[in-house]
Amino acid sequence: MAKIMKINVLSAALFGAGMTAVVMTAPAFAEEGVKLVIDGEELTTEVAPQEGNPLDPVRSGWTFRSEETQALETDDFENPGFPLVDYGEELWNTADGSTGKSCASCHGDASESMKGVRASMPKWNKEKNTLFTLEDYINLSREEHQGAKPWKWESQEMLGMTAYIGLQSRGMPVNVSIDGPAKEWFEKGKKMYYTRYGQLDLACAQCHEDNQGTMIRADHLSQGQINGFPTYRFKWSGLGSIHRRFKGCMDNIRAEPFKRGSDEFTALELYVAWRGQGLSVETPAVRN
Amino acid sequence: MAAPKPRVKVPKKASKGEVITIKTLISHPMESGQRKDKKGEVIPRQIINKFTCEYNGQVVFSCDLEPAVSANPYLEFNAKVEDSGTFKFTWLDDDGSTYSTENKLTVE
């Protein structure tokens, strides 16, 4: 009898220890209503949806992250994306290509000329009669105005430059135009968002709309907003483009991903940007 | 990548006898000398091997770094300040080049 008692006591103790362990390892989610303040400037991380947007409220990915991750973004020194931003600034002022011009030769001070650029991307390019991402605009400038080779989509140069240009819009609300010819691309992106892809047969909306805020294994599902790109991800230990993130999602659902810079991803980028209309640009954001 | 660029965070003002926190980071690949390139040849070691912080010419903090330190070494330390002055930070590279930056501090 005594022996059985002993076993019971032991299992109760183990059970107790197990409970404690569960509590201890639970992810530290940020508290509700915490504000993102960078250098005294408050950013909008939660906003009411515009007409037609199914998300209510629209929330930045920052609000889904743990306190430690959130804290890194509030300080530009701690933000690990900044060394590359500095590199982007250096490139901005460096002459390149056959014309010997730098970005600054034509555009001058980026803090003025590039203000608001990130917030309105992707944008309809009338001359080329197609939808342009920030990367497309940079390479167009390199080829046609500088006479230089285009940068690869995911190169350190391109990421540094998009981060540096994006930083000039930090704090400004995302405001993409879906009027006129961009409407067709918007509809295409929307269709993609609700289309099931891959062996797991999942659409973007199933995770980022229906299941936002719940756990997907060890990760907290966000709304999939792109207001902080290029974003520093711990997983990448570096900055990455929006299209890299899209590709990552498609890999995860075991789909054949589209190429970076493809029409498909550009259309999706427009639609996803529109879903975050009104959120502050956070470039370069920090995520896990 | 770009040439190594130091980043330093020091408060602009402090009170006499205050212990302040100094954060430093330098963008540097910290190539360990253990890796091989695509052809199988060893990539030569190139790291920041020494860091010093001086305040008005006096060494406040100094350390040797080894190949196991990862890229973009980040160092954070404290210093007690009595007088106004200038912090001088120096990073010494394996190839002999030095990178340095200065920060002024006013003690009230």
Interface residues (C-beta under 8 A of the other chain):
Chain A: F77 E78 P80 F82 P83 D86 Y87 E90 Q156 G160
Chain B: M1 A2 K5 R7 K9 K23 L25 S27 N72
